[in-house]
Amino acid sequence: MQKTYPLLSQINSPDDLRLLPKENLAPLCDELRAYLLESVSQTSGHLASGLGVVELTVALHYVYQTPFDQLLWDVGHQAYPHKILTGRRDQMHTIRQKDGLHPFPWREESPYDVLSVGHSSTSISAGLGIAIAVQKENAGRKTVCVIGDGAITAGMAFEAINHAGSLHTDMLVILNDNEMSISENVGALNNHLARLFTGSLYGSLRESGKKLLSGLPPIKEFVRRTEEQMKGFVSPVGTMFETLGFNYIGPIDGHDIDELIATLKNMRNMPGPQFLHIKTKKGKGYHPAEQDPIGFHGVPKFDHTSGKLPQTKAAPTYSTIFGDWLCEMAEQDPKIIGITPAMREGSGMVEFSKRFPAQYFDVAIAEQHAVTFAAGLAIADYKPVVAIYSSFLQRAYDQLIHDVAIQNLPVIFAIDRAGIVGADGQTHQGAFDLSFMRCIPNMTIMCPSDENELRQMLYTAYTMSSPVAVRYPRGNAQGVELHPMQALEVGKARLIRQGQKVAILNFGALLNQAKSVAEKYDYTLVDMRFVKPLDEKLIAELADSHDLIVTLEENAIQGGAGSSVNEYLQTIGKIKPLVMLGIPDMFVPQATQAEAYAELGLDSAGIERQILRALHS
């Protein structure tokens, strides 16, 4: 490594980085970018975001005394360079793998990771809490939050900015503006930031801005260095961030390491809430990622010398099946509306957004707004479909209850990434949606076992006049034939095979794992289809005719589908031995889906083992 990366090989901590002369920092950035590209191409992971913040990461650790000074990364897709510089360089080959480095900043992993993250827009709120504690303790440490222009579209970020600006607490918020989140950014804020770059606001500094400069000689001198710097300093009246109580500086070039260091040094000791706006390019330094930052946001293993991502010929994903269904329905009904909170690509909505732009809404990273926006459309007699990841729907729970369910509005929730998601780990596992939705009145909840069932359930939801959730897993579907759409009988399960002694009640896409066990031991197998309402008649019959009832789901056991079956059996007085298979009371760490299933006992071997244990206990 020393031969290929002579500077980077010397950096085992930010203390080593701070010993380098300034003229070595630009070459170090080149090495760091090259190492990141080589590393991620061999392991898979998040690439384009990290490439875009190499200079910022080096500058921050060079200027600030981390970990004494505390650095918070929002979301954490961009934190790979941070991990490399903070003692984890030689473990990067394990990232996102079982027992390896966590895919995001993780407090248990390193003292340099101040905030464990995975979902967006949390950094400023947490940073403000830390900054206030620093102020109370007179600790002298600095607090820095790095947030992207995608993440700052969330309401939580503005709630925190509004609070911080009113408290005058010492902290620095850095807006890393690459005009991208995962999908392209949308909304009025994005348009506002774009207008800043046109120069229309920079033509003249207002008198208040001049007064502010006169009181800050170091900044005054710094701003005078170039015309571009002078353009970047906007008066309090001219920007929303200054209006909210922050001292705004920028935008500056986020790839100019000297400029970044000079700016951060000047800002480090400025009192009160500071806001630095930097402009970067997602995928910087690697042409294929610069040209396709969405495609290179998260990558599989690939040959970085060719610049081409591998093409797979596997069965379509559940997300693709959903997107195809949405296009098919939009052809028939102009009132069907597709809504996504900034996950067009991940939710399979690219084709829909292109073919039906008037029926497509990306609301940015604003899950709460997405749900209530859908409620408004439903009130106006449209048919809204909210495509949302299971773990992201957690952020809109009140809206799900207050704005949709109480009013019994016909909003369809297409819940992607339900169950085990794999390498993204604890923050992204879709482990709780059955539990938190099942208790809500008026909700209907369906779990397809394959892609054909997914289509039938989505169509069934479309025909209903109440809130419906259809939840499906990450990854490739089963490869079954797709049939013409026909509404299912709500609450009716499907008997797969009639057996004896043991009845396995399957909820979701683990049906094939259960099927191999059922066939081996001649057990009864039922595809339950509906978590709410349950097929109570069938459950009662199975309880009478079998010795053991087994429920199987990709959800937390507490409060999930198995709990629903147990509650019903208790209600009707049929006290039967019951084994509930699912996700135990833990946050599931990163691993491949197959590894996680094996670890949790949700693969065929684990299902078999747990049933036999129950029979012989």
Disulfide bonds with the S-S distance in Angstrom:
none
